[in-house]
Amino acid sequence: MILKQAILTLVLVNANLFAQEPPKTYSSTDKETRQGPPKPPMGKRWVLNPDFSDEFNGTELDTTKWLDHHPTWIGRAPGLFMSSQVSVGDGFLKMEGKKLEKDTIVHAYGKDITFNIAGAAVVSKKATKFGYYECRVKAAATTMSTTFWFSSSNNFKGPKDCDRYGLEWDIHESIGREGDFNGSYFASGMHSNAHFWYTDCNGKKYDHRAPQVKFEDAKLTSEDFNVYGGWWRDESTASYYYNNRPPKHQKFYDKVKKKPFDQPMYMRLVNETYPFPWIELPNAEELSDPSKNTVYYDWVRAYRLVDVNDPNSEVEKDPTLKLYHENVTFPSATIEHKRSKSLEIPLSYQANEDREIAFILFDNEGKKIKEAILTAYAGYANLEYTLQLDQKLPLGSPYKLSAHIRPLKGNKKNSLDESTVYIHLTK
């Protein structure tokens, strides 16, 4: 109760704690970077998870999804999380770091803590488990953090019943400028960590970490927008994605629990101060400069896996959100297939809304043999399609199969994309 009252008081009076300067309007670049989930497993389809996705195109934070504060943490001193530093506008979620005009003492966790810097935190109202999560963000050009991470409580029952554990999954953590301090490397590239927070039966606490995953980059994270992604594959592994780079992979620490990452976690977007002297504290000059002191989140997106033929009809879709360049693709130019009365054809597609894929099979002379239509539900799918034939086809020259993705009940004239594969029949 003391902590909640302290936070409420700060929310009401923080406007008097530091000088108010109008933030500089920022426009993101149109530079293309890889975005969207990786190819799904066979038989699965990625669909948007709206509870953890936001384009930030409004004028205020969507309070059905997000808290404008951290519910259990007030910030790492001297940086205090303040809801006043969170705003939405110009197509961005903005988090502005500021120097407080005077020290602020908050009584929390059984002690008085002194703060003199204002930071920010946005936390999801719901917890989530496996899936693909990514954000497009430009870091503030200060030593305050720009982060995209998940965590749980630290009170799950361990394998011995008397022990406890919690989880933290850091897709990305960074600062926005370099300096003469050990953590200067955090100002560029991507840095991903996974913590298994463990308390043994004697009450001793441990931070068990998986080996850190890093992507090196010559440019600072504050120079431009970057896309940071993480695929929480299962209880044991994750994969990470940075702009257009190939992914890197991570195995979670499993010496205490065989499948450690088995609990849902909350998404957290945080602008905080890091431990000094590992990273130096931000100075008053950079915190007073609107061109440097603000983190810009362009969007955050989450995806979950469903079966290919699952309509996902219970989720309301946003027709204005164009996640994909819609396409249909075969994995190779030719395939070999045993002669039978059906053809099993591997393919993938990406669709922003429910579509259909029209298949046409031709013989070597261009004669049409078979036509079929597949309903392609919105998302990114990887599947094996079975084309039923009227009879076994003769061996010999290859057959051509074309696929067109188009609107429902469409035709070739409004095809959005097409692809072709040649099929060689064998005995």
Number of C-alpha atoms within 10 A of each C-alpha: 7 12 16 13 12 15 21 13 12 19 15 11 10 16 12 11 18 16 11 10 9 6 13 11 9 12 11 14 8 7 8 9 14 15 20 21 23 16 14 18 13 15 17 21 26 26 25 25 19 16 17 22 18 22 16 21 15 14 13 12 19 13 10 10 16 19 17 21 25 19 13 9 13 22 22 15 18 21 26 29 31 25 23 19 21 23 17 18 14 15 18 24 27 24 30 24 34 29 22 21 12 12 14 17 13 20 14 16 11 8 9 11 16 15 20 19 29 28 30 29 26 23 21 23 17 14 16 20 17 19 20 25 27 26 27 21 26 23 32 30 27 27 30 31 25 29 24 26 22 22 20 19 15 15 14 15 13 18 12 10 10 12 18 19 23 23 24 20 23 19 27 26 23 28 28 24 22 19 12 10 12 13 19 18 19 23 27 23 21 25 22 26 19 27 21 23 19 22 20 16 13 8 11 9 14 13 14 17 16 17 14 13 17 16 15 12 12 8 11 20 24 24 14 13 21 25 22 26 30 28 23 20 14 15 17 17 18 22 19 26 27 24 18 12 11 8 15 15 14 18 15 24 20 16 9 15 14 12 14 21 27 14 16 16 22 19 23 21 25 24 34 26 27 22 13 13 11 12 21 20 17 21 14 12 12 18 24 18 17 18 15 20 23 30 29 23 24 23 18 21 22 24 24 20 20 17 17 22 14 11 14 16 8 6 11 8 16 11 8 8 10 11 16 15 11 19 21 22 20 19 11 11 11 16 15 11 15 14 15 16 12 17 18 14 17 17 19 21 24 23 25 21 21 14 22 23 25 22 19 18 22 17 18 12 9 10 11 13 15 15 16 14 16 16 16 25 23 24 26 29 27 22 20 14 15 13 18 15 16 9 9 12 15 12 13 10 13 18 22 21 21 18 26 23 30 25 18 15 10 14 13 12 7 11 17 17 17 18 16 19 21 20 21 17 19 12 7
